[in-house]
Amino acid sequence: MPFMRLALFIYIVFITVFSARALSAVVDVSKNYSSPIGASIVYFQEQDDLLTANDALTVFSSQYDASEFRVQQSNNEVLSFGINANPVWLSITFNNPSSKIIKRDIEIANSWIDSADIYFFQENQLTAQSQVGDVFNYNQRGTSKRFFDASYNFSPGYTQVLIRFETTDPLVIPIYILSEEQANENSVINAYSYGVLYGAIISLLLYNFILFVSLKRSQYLFYSVYLFCFIAMNIAYTGHGFKWFWPEAITWQMWSNPVLMFCFNLSGLVFAHYFLNLKYQSPKIYKLNVYICSLFLLFFIGACTFSDHLYALGIAFVFMLVYPLLMVLLGVVASMNKSVAAKYFLVGSILAAIGGGITGLAVLGIIPFNVMTFRAIEIGMLIDVILLALALAELFRDTNNKKIVAENMALTDPLTGIGNRRSVYESINEMWFDLMESKSAISVLLLDIDKFKLINDKYGHSFGDEVIIKVADIVKQNARSLDIVGRWGGEEFIIILPNILGLDTKIVAQRICKSIENTLFEMGNEVEKVTVSCGVAILDDEKSIDELINSADIQLYNAKTRGRNCVCSTTDIKAPATAY
């Protein structure tokens, strides 16, 4: 019997002293942990009354089944309780098996928690405490970290740490126990990874904004706004914003996440509307998206107007989950037009949707929260912005090609395929100054089909078009590669010949006239001959191309008055026209 009483006494002492440790795994501070220590945490949620640290210690030290609080052992590395959860108390038991003091950082890798009260107990005696959260100015933290943390010198033996969390934002609790070396290493890795992310996106943002300024294309402006909103949203929920840009703006820190999340989603859909030209390509889808965006915007503005942070946060998260589905829908609709740019948009939207959906579900506690699920949106967005940059480049290339085609059409006579009057002027204006500087010889030929109206009246306009096409071919075949050939008017043609002497110019004109005269034009069973009159002007006292063309026009008039089918030149004014 004495032995049984002793055994029962030892059992009761063991249960009383070590009950919390039996429920939770003990964290050995002499070891290095690379993952969150959530699986070593015991927790419960407050119901109505605010508990003190001693109250919570009593709860964790009592018989759990008999307690009015539902104390539970965590099965996950990261605890998650959703939006506007009741305050949560955590208990973590640490053990220092060595005989020396070991310094460790307890890092709470979350930047949007309103308050986290941390208490350190040894042998049920409070030895240290700290209070962190974004309800305090960033400058009050006494650390350069964007996350919340508390350093502690763990004495040999057991230390029980209690932490009380309270926030209206999604209550996600990733807790790490880090040595100084681990903390520095993580800081360097994060610095490089975010440096690459921000550097790539800011470079694309500036590049596309410059394109907008130079090209005045709205797609590039809205893409720049979209990228800016993503960066703003990212620095808000990662804690960089509070650290770098608004360390004393506590109210904005509370509202930055829902506001910037909403702006990111809205800017993405606005960019998609302009990039995919939905208003004209898919009017029904365009109206549907405008209606959805307007509805979300109306409710969100209402929440902001009445300062209902919880309501605004809920709307922003719902919009965040709806947004990727809308983007994929837009991409599918747009890809039906077989545009390469639209296909880039579709693939990018799908990847961004997957990344954003994973991060959103992880933050809401629906799927496990870890580094990869938390940063999935960044990975998806980085791929998305690269693909969208390729899509915009493809759009720019397609637009540029269409512009070149349009310009070529504007400079080309559609009937004959040779240059029109505008083309002739642009070509000669480009070289006129150089020709004048080098004092080069310049000649102009003006040719006109003789009695062309009678040909049209006799055989019809289609035959007249065939005559013009054949004459244009003959003129082009007899010109050099450096000569400028164009259709000057209805049945008139012009050739500008640089670096050629007057006699040679007249020979060229005579050869063209003879070649046209010897060409047979067939119309049914009839064969028609066509002749042309030609005026030649050689640069002499003229100071401009218009004066030189005017001189050739005068000689063309002289050729017509002298009987047509002949060549008149400014070099043989006193001589009779050369006829054939």
C-alpha positions in Angstrom: 0.0 0.0 0.0 2.7 2.6 0.8 4.2 1.8 -2.6 0.9 2.4 -4.4 0.4 5.7 -2.6 3.9 6.8 -3.7 3.2 5.8 -7.3 -0.1 7.7 -7.3 1.5 10.8 -5.8 4.3 10.8 -8.5 1.6 10.4 -11.2 -0.4 13.4 -10.0 2.7 15.6 -9.8 3.7 14.5 -13.3 0.3 15.3 -14.7 0.1 18.7 -12.9 3.6 19.9 -13.8 4.1 18.4 -17.2 0.5 18.3 -18.6 1.2 21.2 -21.0 4.4 19.6 -22.2 2.7 16.3 -22.7 0.2 17.9 -25.0 2.8 19.8 -27.0 6.2 18.8 -28.2 9.1 20.6 -26.5 11.2 22.9 -28.7 14.9 22.4 -28.1 16.6 25.8 -28.5 20.0 24.3 -28.9 18.9 23.0 -32.3 18.2 24.8 -35.6 14.7 24.8 -37.0 14.2 25.8 -40.6 10.5 25.3 -40.6 7.7 27.0 -38.5 7.2 25.4 -35.1 3.4 25.3 -35.3 3.3 21.6 -34.6 4.8 22.3 -31.1 2.0 24.8 -30.2 -0.9 24.4 -27.9 -3.7 27.0 -28.3 -7.2 28.1 -27.4 -9.4 31.1 -28.4 -10.9 33.6 -26.0 -14.7 33.7 -25.9 -16.0 36.8 -24.3 -13.8 37.9 -21.4 -10.3 39.4 -21.9 -7.8 37.1 -20.2 -4.5 38.1 -18.6 -1.3 36.2 -19.1 -1.7 34.6 -15.6 -5.3 33.5 -16.6 -4.0 32.0 -19.8 -1.2 30.2 -17.9 -3.8 28.7 -15.5 -5.8 27.5 -18.5 -2.8 25.8 -20.1 -1.8 24.2 -16.8 -5.2 22.8 -15.9 -6.9 19.6 -16.9 -7.9 20.4 -20.5 -11.0 18.3 -20.7 -12.4 19.9 -17.6 -11.6 23.4 -18.8 -14.3 25.7 -20.2 -11.7 26.6 -22.9 -11.1 24.3 -25.8 -7.4 23.8 -25.6 -6.0 22.1 -28.6 -2.7 20.7 -30.0 -1.8 22.2 -33.4 -1.3 19.7 -36.2 0.1 22.2 -38.7 3.4 24.1 -39.0 1.4 27.3 -39.4 -1.8 28.1 -37.6 -4.6 29.9 -39.4 -7.9 31.1 -38.0 -9.4 33.2 -40.9 -10.7 36.8 -40.9 -11.8 38.5 -37.7 -11.1 35.5 -35.5 -11.5 35.6 -31.7 -8.2 36.4 -29.9 -5.9 33.4 -29.8 -3.6 32.3 -27.0 -0.6 30.1 -27.9 1.6 28.2 -25.6 5.1 27.0 -26.6 7.4 25.1 -24.3 11.2 25.6 -24.9 14.0 23.6 -23.4 17.6 24.6 -23.1 19.4 21.3 -22.3 22.8 23.0 -22.0 24.4 24.8 -19.1 24.7 28.1 -21.0 22.3 30.8 -21.9 21.2 30.5 -25.6 19.9 33.6 -27.4 17.1 33.0 -29.9 14.7 35.1 -31.9 11.0 34.2 -31.9 9.9 35.5 -35.3 6.2 35.9 -36.2 6.4 35.9 -40.1 3.3 38.0 -40.6 3.2 41.8 -41.1 -0.5 42.6 -40.6 -1.3 41.4 -37.1 -2.9 44.2 -35.0 -1.3 43.1 -31.7 0.8 40.2 -30.4 1.5 40.1 -26.6 4.5 37.8 -25.8 5.1 36.5 -22.3 8.1 34.4 -21.0 7.6 32.2 -18.0 10.1 30.1 -16.1 8.8 28.0 -13.3 5.5 29.8 -13.6 7.2 33.1 -13.0 7.0 35.9 -15.6 10.6 36.8 -16.6 10.0 39.0 -19.7 7.3 40.3 -21.9 6.9 42.4 -25.1 4.1 43.8 -27.1 4.3 44.1 -30.9 1.8 44.7 -33.8 0.9 47.2 -36.4 -1.2 49.2 -34.0 2.1 50.7 -33.0 4.4 52.9 -35.1 7.1 51.0 -36.9 9.8 53.0 -35.2 8.7 51.7 -31.8 9.7 48.1 -32.7 13.4 48.7 -32.0 14.2 46.4 -34.9 14.8 46.7 -38.7 12.7 43.6 -39.5 9.5 43.9 -41.4 8.0 41.0 -39.4 7.3 40.9 -35.6 9.8 39.3 -33.4 11.1 39.0 -29.8 14.7 38.1 -28.8 15.2 36.2 -25.6 18.1 34.7 -23.7 16.9 31.2 -22.8 18.4 30.0 -19.5 19.1 26.3 -18.9 15.9 24.3 -18.4 12.3 24.9 -19.5 10.7 28.2 -20.6 7.0 28.5 -21.4 6.1 31.2 -23.9 2.6 32.5 -24.1 1.5 34.7 -27.0 -1.9 36.4 -27.4 -2.9 37.4 -31.0 -5.6 39.8 -32.0 -6.5 41.2 -35.4 -9.4 41.8 -37.8 -7.2 40.7 -40.7 -6.7 37.0 -41.6 -5.1 35.5 -38.5 -2.2 33.5 -39.9 0.5 32.6 -37.5 3.8 31.3 -38.8 6.3 31.2 -35.9 10.0 30.5 -36.3 12.7 30.0 -33.7 15.9 31.4 -35.2 19.5 31.8 -34.3 21.2 35.0 -35.2 22.9 33.3 -38.2 19.6 31.9 -39.5 17.9 35.3 -39.1 20.7 37.0 -41.1 20.6 34.3 -43.8 16.9 34.6 -44.2 17.2 38.4 -44.4 19.8 38.1 -47.2 17.7 35.6 -49.2 14.5 37.7 -48.8 16.5 40.8 -49.9 17.7 39.2 -53.0 14.4 37.6 -54.0 12.4 40.7 -53.5 15.1 42.8 -55.2 14.7 40.6 -58.3 10.9 40.8 -58.1 10.7 44.5 -57.6 13.5 45.3 -60.1 12.0 43.3 -62.9 8.5 44.7 -62.4 9.7 48.3 -62.0 11.8 48.0 -65.1 8.7 46.8 -67.1 6.6 49.6 -65.5 9.0 52.4 -66.6 9.5 50.9 -70.0 5.8 50.7 -70.7 5.2 54.1 -69.3 7.8 55.5 -71.7 6.0 53.7 -74.5 2.8 55.3 -73.5 4.3 58.8 -73.4 5.9 58.3 -76.9 3.1 56.3 -78.6 0.0 57.6 -76.7 -1.4 54.1 -76.6 -3.7 53.6 -73.5 -2.7 49.9 -73.2 0.8 50.8 -72.1 -0.6 53.3 -69.5 -3.0 50.8 -67.9 -0.4 48.1 -67.9 2.0 50.5 -66.0 -0.8 51.3 -63.5 -1.5 47.5 -63.1 2.2 46.8 -62.4 2.3 49.8 -59.9 -0.8 48.5 -58.1 0.8 45.0 -57.8 4.0 46.4 -56.3 2.0 48.7 -53.9 -0.2 45.7 -52.8 2.9 43.5 -52.4 4.9 45.9 -50.2 1.8 46.4 -48.1 1.2 42.8 -47.2 4.9 41.9 -46.9 5.5 44.7 -44.5 8.0 46.6 -46.7 5.5 49.5 -47.0 5.2 50.0 -43.2 9.0 49.7 -42.9 10.0 52.0 -45.9 7.1 54.4 -46.7 4.5 54.9 -43.9 6.2 53.9 -40.6 4.0 56.3 -38.6 0.7 56.0 -40.6 -1.0 53.4 -38.4 -4.5 54.0 -39.9 -3.2 53.6 -43.4 -1.3 50.5 -42.4 -4.6 49.0 -41.3 -6.4 49.9 -44.5 -3.5 49.4 -47.0 -4.1 45.7 -47.5 -7.8 45.8 -48.5 -7.5 49.1 -50.5 -4.4 48.0 -52.4 -5.7 44.5 -53.0 -8.9 46.0 -54.5 -6.9 48.5 -56.6 -4.7 45.7 -58.0 -7.7 43.6 -59.0 -9.6 46.6 -60.5 -6.5 47.8 -62.4 -5.9 44.3 -63.8 -9.4 44.1 -65.2 -9.3 47.7 -66.7 -6.0 46.8 -68.4 -7.6 43.6 -69.8 -10.5 45.6 -71.2 -8.2 48.0 -73.1 -5.6 45.4 -74.1 -8.1 42.9 -75.5 -10.3 45.7 -76.9 -13.3 44.0 -75.3 -15.7 46.8 -76.0 -15.7 46.0 -79.7 -14.4 42.4 -79.7 -16.8 41.0 -77.1 -19.4 43.6 -76.1 -21.4 41.2 -73.9 -18.4 40.1 -71.9 -17.3 43.7 -71.7 -20.7 44.7 -70.2 -20.6 41.8 -67.8 -17.2 42.8 -66.5 -18.1 46.4 -66.2 -21.2 45.4 -64.2 -19.2 43.1 -61.8 -16.4 45.7 -61.3 -18.9 48.5 -60.7 -20.8 46.3 -58.2 -17.6 45.5 -56.2 -16.5 49.1 -56.4 -19.8 50.4 -55.1 -19.8 48.1 -52.1 -16.1 48.8 -51.4 -16.6 52.6 -51.5 -19.5 52.1 -49.1 -17.3 50.1 -46.7 -14.6 52.8 -46.8 -17.1 55.6 -46.4 -18.4 54.1 -43.2 -14.9 53.0 -42.0 -16.0 49.4 -41.8 -12.6 47.8 -42.1 -13.9 44.2 -41.7 -16.5 44.6 -44.4 -13.9 46.2 -46.7 -11.5 43.4 -46.1 -14.2 40.8 -46.9 -15.0 42.5 -50.1 -11.4 42.7 -51.1 -10.8 39.0 -50.5 -13.9 38.0 -52.4 -12.8 40.2 -55.3 -9.3 38.6 -55.0 -10.8 35.2 -55.5 -13.2 36.3 -58.3 -10.6 38.3 -60.1 -8.4 35.4 -61.5 -11.6 33.6 -62.7 -12.6 36.8 -64.6 -9.1 37.2 -66.1 -9.0 33.6 -67.3 -12.5 34.1 -68.8 -11.4 37.2 -70.7 -8.3 35.4 -71.9 -10.3 32.5 -73.2 -12.7 34.8 -75.0 -9.9 36.9 -76.5 -7.9 33.8 -77.6 -10.8 32.9 -79.9 -9.7 35.6 -82.4 -6.4 33.6 -82.9 -4.3 36.6 -81.8 -0.8 35.7 -80.6 -1.0 38.6 -78.0 -4.3 37.2 -76.7 -2.7 33.7 -76.2 0.1 35.2 -74.2 -2.5 37.0 -72.1 -4.5 33.8 -71.6 -1.4 31.8 -70.4 -0.2 34.6 -68.2 -3.7 35.1 -66.7 -4.0 31.4 -65.9 -0.6 31.3 -64.1 -1.4 34.5 -62.2 -4.8 33.2 -61.3 -3.3 30.0 -59.9 -0.7 31.9 -57.9 -3.2 34.4 -56.6 -5.7 31.7 -55.8 -3.1 29.7 -53.9 -2.0 32.7 -51.8 -5.5 33.8 -51.1 -6.6 30.4 -50.0 -3.4 30.0 -47.8 -4.0 33.4 -46.1 -7.6 32.5 -45.4 -6.5 29.2 -43.9 -8.2 27.0 -46.4 -5.0 25.4 -47.6 -1.7 25.0 -45.7 0.3 28.2 -45.3 4.0 28.1 -46.0 6.6 30.1 -47.9 5.6 28.7 -51.3 1.9 29.1 -50.9 2.3 32.6 -49.4 4.6 33.7 -52.3 2.7 31.8 -55.0 1.1 35.1 -56.2 4.5 36.7 -56.6 5.8 33.7 -58.7 2.6 33.7 -60.8 2.7 37.5 -61.2 6.3 37.5 -62.3 5.6 35.0 -65.0 2.4 36.9 -65.9 4.1 40.3 -66.3 6.8 38.7 -68.5 4.1 37.1 -70.7 2.1 40.3 -70.8 5.2 42.2 -71.8 5.7 39.8 -74.7 2.0 40.2 -75.5 2.4 44.0 -75.6 5.5 43.6 -77.7 3.5 41.4 -80.1 0.7 44.0 -80.1 3.2 46.7 -80.8 4.8 44.7 -83.6 1.4 43.9 -85.2 0.3 47.6 -84.9 3.6 48.7 -86.4 3.3 46.2 -89.3 -0.2 47.5 -90.0 1.1 51.0 -89.9 3.8 50.2 -92.4 1.2 48.5 -94.6 -1.1 51.5 -94.3 1.8 53.9 -95.1 2.8 51.8 -98.1 -0.8 51.9 -99.3 -0.9 55.6 -98.9 2.2 56.0 -101.0 1.3 53.4 -103.7 -1.0 53.8 -106.6 -3.5 50.9 -106.1 -4.0 50.3 -109.8 -0.5 50.2 -111.1 1.5 49.4 -108.0 4.0 52.2 -108.6 4.3 55.3 -106.3 1.7 58.0 -106.3 2.2 61.8 -106.2 2.8 61.8 -102.5 5.4 59.0 -102.8 7.2 61.0 -105.5 7.4 64.1 -103.4 8.6 62.2 -100.3 11.3 60.4 -102.2 12.7 63.4 -104.0 12.5 65.6 -100.9 14.8 63.1 -99.1 17.5 63.5 -101.7 16.9 67.0 -103.1 19.3 68.8 -100.6 22.1 66.3 -101.3 21.7 66.6 -105.0 21.8 70.4 -104.8 24.9 70.3 -102.6 26.7 68.0 -105.0 25.5 70.0 -108.0 24.2 66.9 -109.7 22.3 66.9 -112.9 18.6 66.3 -112.4 15.9 65.7 -115.1 12.2 65.2 -115.0 10.0 63.3 -117.6 6.2 63.8 -117.7 4.3 61.4 -119.9 0.6 61.6 -120.9 -1.3 58.9 -122.8 -2.6 60.5 -126.0 -6.4 60.7 -126.5 -7.1 58.5 -123.4 -10.7 59.8 -123.0 -11.5 58.4 -126.5 -10.1 55.0 -125.5 -12.3 55.0 -122.4 -15.3 56.0 -124.4 -14.7 53.4 -127.1 -13.7 50.4 -125.1 -14.8 51.1 -121.5 -13.0 51.9 -118.3 -11.7 48.4 -117.7 -9.8 48.4 -120.9 -8.6 51.9 -120.0 -7.3 50.5 -116.7 -5.4 47.8 -118.6 -3.8 50.4 -120.8 -2.7 52.4 -117.8 -1.2 49.3 -116.1 0.8 48.3 -119.2 2.1 51.8 -119.8 3.1 52.0 -116.1 5.0 48.7 -116.5 6.8 50.0 -119.6 7.8 53.2 -117.8 9.1 51.2 -114.8 11.1 48.8 -117.0 12.9 51.7 -118.7 13.8 53.4 -115.5 16.9 52.8 -113.4 16.8 51.6 -109.8 17.8 55.1 -108.5 15.1 56.8 -110.6 11.8 57.9 -109.0 8.8 56.6 -110.9 5.2 57.5 -110.1 1.7 58.0 -111.4 1.2 61.7 -111.5 -2.4 61.9 -112.4 -5.2 59.9 -114.2 -3.2 59.0 -117.3 0.0 60.9 -116.5 3.3 59.5 -115.3 6.5 61.0 -114.0 10.1 60.0 -113.8 12.7 61.9 -111.9 16.2 61.0 -113.0 19.1 62.1 -110.8 22.7 62.1 -112.1 21.9 62.0 -115.8 22.8 64.5 -118.6 20.2 66.2 -120.8 20.9 64.2 -124.0 20.7 60.9 -122.1 17.4 62.0 -120.6 15.9 62.6 -124.0 17.1 59.3 -125.2 15.4 57.6 -122.3 12.2 59.5 -123.1 12.3 58.5 -126.8 12.9 54.9 -125.9 9.9 54.8 -123.6 7.6 56.5 -126.2 8.8 54.0 -128.9 8.3 51.0 -126.7 4.7 52.1 -125.8 3.9 52.8 -129.5 5.1 49.3 -130.5 3.0 47.6 -127.8 -0.3 46.1 -129.0 -3.3 46.4 -126.8 -6.0 43.8 -127.6 -9.7 44.3 -127.0 -11.7 41.3 -128.1 -10.9 40.8 -131.8 -9.7 44.4 -132.1 -6.1 45.6 -131.7 -5.4 49.1 -130.5 -2.2 51.1 -130.6 -1.5 53.7 -127.9 1.0 56.6 -128.0 2.2 59.0 -125.4 3.4 62.6 -125.4 6.5 63.5 -123.2 7.8 66.6 -121.7 11.5 66.8 -120.5 13.0 69.3 -118.2 16.7 69.6 -117.3 17.7 71.4 -114.1 19.0 74.8 -115.0 17.9 77.9 -113.2 15.2 76.2 -111.1 15.6 76.3 -107.3 13.0 73.7 -106.3 11.6 70.5 -107.5 8.2 72.1 -108.1 9.8 74.6 -110.6 11.5 71.7 -112.4 8.3 69.7 -112.7 6.5 72.8 -113.9 9.1 73.2 -116.7 8.5 69.6 -117.7 4.7 70.2 -117.7 5.2 73.1 -120.1 7.2 70.9 -122.4 4.5 68.2 -122.2 1.9 70.9 -123.3 4.2 71.8 -126.2 4.4 68.1 -127.3 0.6 67.9 -127.3 0.2 71.1 -129.3 2.8 69.8 -131.8 0.7 66.8 -132.7 1.3 64.3 -129.8 3.4 61.2 -129.9 6.5 63.2 -129.5 9.1 64.4 -127.0 9.7 68.1 -126.2 12.6 69.2 -124.0 13.9 72.4 -122.4 17.1 71.8 -124.3 15.6 72.0 -127.8 13.0 74.8 -127.5 14.1 76.3 -130.9 14.3 72.9 -132.5 11.2 71.0 -133.8 9.8 68.2 -131.6 11.0 64.7 -132.2 8.1 62.7 -133.6 7.6 59.0 -134.4 
